[in-house]
Amino acid sequence: MKKYIIGLILMFSALINIHSQVVYEHISNENIYDYLDELATEGWIEINSVIKPYSRNFIAEKLEEAEGYRNEMSQRQSKELDFYLTGFTLELHDRLSLNPKVNFLKKTDGFGIDINPLGGFYQDKLFSFQIQPVYGYNMFNNDNGTESFSYGGLQGYGYIGEHVGVYASLRDHHSTTIFNKTDYLTPMSGGNFKYRDGGVDWSEMRGGVTFSWNWGEIGVIKDHFEWGTNTHGANIFSGKQPSFAQIAIKLKPAYWLEFNYVHGWLVSEVVDSARSYWDGTSNDPRYRSVFRKKWMTANMFTVRPIKGLNVSIGNSIVYSDVDHPAFWMPIFVYKPIDHTYNATDSYGQAGQNSQLFADVSVRLIRHLHLYGALYSDEIKFDRMKTDSLHNFWSWKGGFQLSNFVVNNYEIGFEYSKTLPGTFQHPISTTTFESNNYNMGYYLRDNSDEIYFYCKFKPIRGLHIKGEAFIARHGPDEKYEDGNVIVAVPFMEEVSWKNTTYALNIKYEVVNNVYVWANATISNIEGDEELVKKWTPEFYIGNQTTLSGGFNIGF
C-alpha cells in the first residue's frame, strides 16, 4: 500500500511541476479578446475561441508568442502589443515592474502604484496581487428622455505560490430605468433587481479560487462564461444570466485536444412549498420562500486536426430537485443517464432537460475567420423526414475579414436562426435558465438575425465601429406540449422586429479604462403587446439615441 501512495504522490508532483496560475479575464473586456482574435486570424497565435473567458496567464502567453511576429505587424498592432504587455505585468515578470514616474511606493518592499495598469500592486516570491477600483457611468438620450446606468465597486486578483489563483469582483449597479428584464430581447446581462424610486439597483459578486498545472486547471468560481464562436451574442451559453457558482475544469493533455467542463448551481426561482415556511411574530408574520434546487452540467471537447481548424462537440443537462453523482461525470453524454434514472416514458414528465452542441472555427486562410455554432435541445431523425415537423435547433454562422490588402480594419457578417421551442422546457424547474434569464441566445427561440459590422482601428486603443442588424422574432409560442410545439412553423409572422444602425467610438485610455460614445438609429416595431413585453420602453418605435460614458474595470 505504501508504494502505491508514494507512486500517486510522484505522479501528482509530475503534473504540477510548471509555474502556471489561473485567474480569469471577464468576457466583457472586449478589446483584449478582439486583439487576440486578430492575432489568431493573422496566424500568429492559436486560440480556442469557442470557450471564454481566458485566463490572464493564457492571454499573457499568447502576447509573448506574438512578440515573434513584430516584423510582420503594422505600427498600430505593435503598439497594441506593447500596451497589453504592460497590462499583464504580474503574469510576465517575477519582480514588480511598474512605471517609476508614478509609483510613489517604489521604495517600499514589494508594494507599488501605477496608472497603466491602474491599481495597487504587491509582489514577492510567494504572493502577488493587484487591486483596482471599479466604476462606470453611461448616459442615454432620445425622444423618450434621458436615462443613465452606473456601477461601482472594487476588484482584485492574486497568485499564491506556483499553482493557486484567487480573484474577486464586487460591484453595485444602478439604472434609472430597466434595460435588462428577463423578457427583454437584449444582449445586456441581467440582475436580481431591487426596485426603488428613480430606478432599480442590483449587485454582483464574482470571483473564485483556482488550482492549475502545466496541462490543466480547476476552479471553484462564481462568474460568467461564454460558449460558442460569435460576434453578436453566443447561441450556446451567452453569459447573459447573473453569474452563478460553478466548478470549472479545463484540460489540455495534447496539443490537438482541449476539454472544458462546468458543473453549476443555478437559481430556479421556483418556490418549494414543502420547504417554505412562516416565520416572524403574529403581529409581523413573514413567509420564508425556499427555491427548488437546480443544477447544470456541461462539457465540450475541442479537437484541432490541423493548425487553424478547431472542431468542438459537447452536451449539457439542466436538472432539479435531487443531485446525482452521474451528472457530475465530466466526460459523459447526459441524455442516456437521464433515461436510466428518470424513466421518462413510464412516469410522465420525470425527465430532465438535456442539450447537444457543436462549433467549428476555421482560420486556414490568413486574414479570414469562418465559424459556425449549433445548439440543439432535442434531435429525432424521423422528424427530419416530415416537412411539417422540426427539431429544436439554434445555429449561427459568420465570417471575419481583417487587415487584407490594407491594415487596421475588420469587417464581419453573421446570421443566426433559432426554431420554436428550442430554449424552452415544459417543466419550470428544468428550463435552460438561471434567475429566469435564458442562458442561450439573447433572441431566444422562433427568431433570426442578420448582423454586419465594419471596424476601423486607426491608432492604438481606438475602435471606430459601424454596425447594422435586423433582428426578428415570431409569435410568443409556449412549449406546453412537445407534440404541438414541434409542428409550429418557424416565424409564421413577424411579431417583433428591430432594425438598427449604429456608430460606436471607443478608446482604451489605459488597460481596462475606456471612454466611449455611440449614435444609434433604431426602429423596433411589431405586435403592440409583444413589443412592450420584449423591449425597454425607452427604445420602442423609431428612435435616434445618443449615448456616452466611461468605465474603469469590468
N, C-alpha and C positions, 0 to 999 in steps of 0.2 A: 504493500500500500504506500509506503514511504517513497519508493522510487517513482510511483505514478504521480504523487503530489509534486515531487521535485521536477518531473517532466512537464507537468502542467505549468508550473511557475516559470520554467525556462521558455516554454512555448509562448506564454503571455508576455514575457520580457522581450522576446524577439519581435512581437507585434508592435511594441511601443518604443522602439529604440530610436525614433527620429523625432526631432522637435516639431510639433505640429499642434498648435492650439486653435480653437474654433470659437468665434462669436459671429453672429450673422448681421449682414448689412441689409437694412429693411428694404422691401421691394418698392417702396415709394421713392427711393433715391434714384430717379430715372436717369440722370446724366451719367453716372458711373456705369449703370447697366447698358445704356446706349453706347458708351465708349467701348465697352468690352465686346458688344455685338459688332461694332465697326471693325475692331481689331480682328475678330474671328472671320468676318466676311472678307477681309483683305488676305486671309490665310496666314496671319502671323501668330495666332494663338488658336487653341481649340477649347471650346466650352460646350457644356450640355445645357442649352438654353431652354429646354423643356421644364427644368426644375429650378425654382427660385424660392428663397433667397440663396445667394452665395455667401460663403464665409469671408471675412475680411482677409484671412490668410490666403485663401484661394485667389482673391482679387489681387493681392499683393504679388503672389507668384506669377500671375498672368501679366501683370505690369512689368515685372522683371524679365519675363520671356520676351515681351515686346521690345525691350531695350536692344535686342539683337537685330532689329529691323529699322533702326534710326535712319540709316541712309536711304531707305525707301519711303520714309514718311514725309508728308507735307509739313510746312513750318507750323501750321496750326496743330496737327496731330502730335508733333514732337513737343510743343509747349503744353499740350493737354497731358501728355505722358509725364512731363516734369511736375506739373500741377498735382496729379493724383499720387505720384510717388511721394511727394511732400505730405500728402494727407494720410499716408499709411506708415507713418514713422515708427510706431511701436511694433508693427509687423516686420519691418525691414531692417531695423537697427537693434543691436544688443545694448547700446547705450543711448540715453536720451539725446535726440538730435533735433533741436529747436532753433528758431531764429534768435540769435543772441541780442539783437537790437530791441526786441520786445519782451524778452524773458528776464524780468527783474528778479526771478528766483534762481538764476543760474549759479549763484554761489552756494545755494543750499545743496544738501546731499540727496540727489535723485529727483527733486521736485522741479517743475517748470511751468511756465505760462506761455501760450503762443496765440497768435491770431489766425494763422493758416497752418494746420487746422486750429480752429477756435476751441479753447478749453484749458483746463488744468491737467497736468501730467505728473506721473511718478514712474520711475523705472529703476530696478536693481536686478541682480542675477536671478532672484526667485519670483518677484512680483512686479507687475506693471499695470497701469491703468490710465484711462482718460475719462474726464468728467466734463460735461458740456451743458450749458443752458439750452432749453428748447422753447422757441416762441415763433408764432406765425400769425399774421393778420392779413385777411383778404377782404376786399370790398367789391360789391357788385351793384351796377346801376342800369336800369332800363325803364320802360314806360310804367312799370308796376312799382317803381320807387327804388330805394337804396337798402341793401341788406349787407350783412357782414358775417364773417366766420373767423374765429380766432382760437388759438390754443396756446398753452404754456406749460412748462414743466422742466424736468431735468432728466438727462440720460447719461449713462456711462458704461464702460466695459473694461474688463481686465483679464490678465493672464496670470496663472499661478503655476510655477514650475514649467514643465515642458509639454503638459498634456491637458491641463484644465483651463477652460474659459468660462467667464461669467459676464453677464450683461443685463442691464435693466433700463427701462424707459417708462417714465411716469408723466402723464400729461392730462390736463383738463381742457375740454373743448367747450366753446360757446358759439351758438349760432342764433342770429336774430329771427330766422325762420328755418323750417326743417327742409333741408335739401336731400336727405338720405333716409326716408322712411323705408320700411321693409317692402312696401308695394311699389316704390318708385323705380322706374326703369333708368337707372343711373349707375355708372361705374364707381361712384364715390362710396367708400367703405362706410359701414353702418356703426351704430352705437346703441347702448341701452339708455334711453333718454330720461331725464328729469325735467318735466315741464315747469317753466317759470314765466312770470310776467316778462315780456320782452324777448321771448325765445326759449331755447332748450339748452341744457347742459348735459354732458356725459364725460366720463373719464375712461382712460385706457391705461392698463399696466401690462407691459410686455417685457420679456427677458427670459433668462434661464441659466442653467449650468450645463456645460458640455465636457465630454472627455473624448480625446482623439488620439489616433496613432497614425502611422505612415500611410495606411490604405483604408482608413475608416474613421467614423466619428459617431457618437451617440449623445443625445441631449435630452434633458427634461426641460421643456421650454413652454412658454405661452407667447405665441407670435402668429403673424400672418404668413401664409405661403401661397405660391402660385405654381400650378402645373398646367402645361400646355403652351406651346410656342405661339406668340401673338404680337400684334402691335396695338390692338384696341380692345383689350379685355380677353382673358383666358376663358376657354369654354370647358375645361376640366375642373380645376379648382382655381377660382378667381381671386381669393383672398378678400372678398367683399364683406364677409361677415365679421363681427367683432372677433378679435383673437381668442383662441381657446387653448387650454392646456393640452400638451401632447408629448409623446415620446417620439423623437425623430432619429432615424438611423440612415447613414449614408455609407456605403461600402464600394470601394473600387479595387477589387482583388486582381484585376488585369487591366492593361491599358485600353482594351477594347470593350470592357464591361463595367457598368455602373449600376448600383442597386439603391433605390430610395424607399423608405418605409416610414409611415406615420400611424401612430395609434392615438386618437384624440378623444377627449371628454367634451362632448357637445352640450349645448344648453337647449333643452326641449321646449321650455316654457309651457309644458302641458302639465296641469296640476294633477297630482296623485291624491285623490280624495281620501284614500285609506291611510296615507301617511301624513296628511294635513290635519291641523287641529286648532281648537280655540285656546287662546291664552289671554292674559291680562286680568282685569277685575270685572265685576258685574257692572260697575259704572263706566269702565273703559275696556270693553271686550275687543280682542284682536284675533283675527283669523290668520294663522301661520300657514301659508301656502308652501307646499313642498313639491318640486317638479319631479316628473318621472325621469329616470336615468336614461341617458342616451350616449352612444359611443360611435366612433367611426374608425375603421382601419383601411389603409390604402397602401399599395405598393406599386413600384414602377421599375421595370428592367430596361436599361438602355444599352444597346449593342452598337458598336462602331465597326462595321465590317471593313470600311476603308476610311482614310482620312477625309474629313469633311462631310461624312454621312452618319447621322445618328438616327437609329430606329428604336422607338420606345413602345413597350406594351405594359399594361398594368390593370389592376382591378381594385375595387373598394367595396365596402359594405357599411351601411348605417344600420345599427341595431339598438334595441332598447330593452328596458326592464331588468334583464339579468345578464351579467357579463359571463363570458365563457373563454377559457384559455385557447380554444381552437381558433377564435377570431384574433388572437394575438400572434399567431404563427406568421412570421414576416413573408415567407415565400409562397403561401397558399393561394389558390383560387377559392374565393369565399362562397360563391353560389352553391357548390355541392355540399359544403359544410352546413349551410342554411337548410338545404333539403334534408340532410340527415337529422339535425337536431330539432327542426321545427315542423316537419311533416306537413308541408304546405298544402298538399292535396287532400288531406284527411280531416283537417280541423279548421277549414276556412282561412281567415287572414291571420295565420300564426307565423308566417314567414317574415323575414327581414327585407331590407332594400339594398340590392347589390348592383354594381355598375362595372362596365368594362371600358377601357380607353386605349388609344394609340396615338402616337405622334411621330412625324418624320420631319427631320431638319436636314436640308441639303445645302452644303457650301462647297460644291465641287468646282465651281467656276468663280474665279476671283471677282470681287465686287458684287456678286449676286448671292442672295439667300432666298431659297424656296422652302416653304414649310406647309404642313397640314396637320390638323389635330382632330381627333374623333372621340366623342363621348357617347356611350350607349347605356341606357338603363336596362334594356331587355332586348334580346335578339331571338326571334323564332323564324326559322328558314321557310316554313310553309307560308308565312305572310308575304315573303318576297315574290311568291308566285301569284298573288292576288292584288290587283291594282287598287282595290278599294280599301286595303288594309296597309298599315305601316308599322315598322318597328320604332323604338324610341331612340332617335339619333339626334346628335348635335355635332356639326362639323364646320370646320373653317379651313380656308387655305389662302395663302398670300405669298407675296414676294417683297424683298427689299433690294434696291439697287443703290450702291453708294460709290462715289469717287471714280466713276467710269468716265474716261476721257478727260474730265476736269475734276479738280479736288473740292472737298469741303461741302458736299451736298449729299442728300439722301432722298429717295422717293420710295413710296411703298403703296401697295394695294392689298386689300383683304376682303374676302367675302365670307359671311357666316350665315348658317341656316340651322334652325332647331325645329323639330317636328312637335306636334301637340303631345302633351303629357310627359315629355322627356325628363324634366326636372321635378315632376310631381310624384306623389305617392299617396295611396288612399288611406294609410294609417298615419295619424298626426304625429306619433312618436318616432316614426322612421323616415320622415321626409329628409331630402337632401338639403338640410338647413341647420343652422345654429342661431339661436336667438331670433328665429323666424326669418333670417336672411338666407336666401338661396346661396349655396356655396359655389354654384356653377356660373354660367354665363350671365352677364348683367341683364340681358334682354329676356332671359328665361325662355320658356317654350313657345311654340307657334309664332316664331319671329324670324326675321332675316335682316342683314345689314350689309351695305356696300360702303367701304371706307377707303379713302385715298388721302395721302399726305405728301407734302414736299417740305423738306427741312434744309435750311442753309446754315452753315456754321462758318462765318467769315473769320472769326478770331477765337482764341481760346476762351471757352466758357459761355459763349453767346450762341444761343439756338433761336433761329427765326423759323417758325413752323406754320405753314398754311395747311389746313385740313378741311375735308368735306366728307360728309357721310349722309346716307339715307337709311334710317333705321325704321323698321315696320314691325307691328305686332298685330296678330289676328284677334278674333273674339276670345273672351275670357273663358276658355274651356276648362272644366274641372274634371280631374281624374277621380271619379267615384266608382266606376265600373270598368274594369280592364277591357271587356269585350266591346264597350261603347267607345272608349277613347281611341282605340286603335283604328276605328273606322271614321274618325273625324278628319275631314280633308284639311290639308295644310292651307292656312290663311285663306279661308273661304271668302273673307272680305278683310279689308284693312281697317282695323278699329282704332289704331294709334299709329301716327307717322311723325317722325322727327327728321326734318331736313335742316342741316346745319352747315354753315361755312364759318370758319374761324381763323384768326391770325393770332398766334401766341408768340411773344418775345420774352425769353427767359435768359438771365445772366447769372452764372455762379461766381459770386464775388470772391469768396474763399471756399475751401472744401465744406460742403453741406450748408452753405449760406447763399440764398437766392433772392433776387428781386425779379418781378415779372409783371407783364401787362398783357391784356387779352381783349380782343374785339370779336364778338360773335353775332352773326345774323342767323336766327333760327325760326323755324315755323313748326310748332307742334300742334297737330290737328287730328280730328277723328271723332269717334263716338264721344259725346259730351261727358257722360258719366265715367267712361273708362279713362279719358284724358285727365279728368280730375283725380281719379284713383291712382294713376301711374305717373303723374307729373307734378313736381312742385308748382304751386300756384304762380310763383314768381316767373316761370318760364312759359306758361301756357300762351298759345297764339303766336302771332308774328312779333318777334322781339329783336331789338338790337341792344345787346348787352355789352357794356364796357366794364372791365374789372382789372384789378391790380392788387399787388401785395408783396409780401416778403416772408421768408421763413428762415429760422436758424434751427437746424436739425430736423429730423423726421420722426 
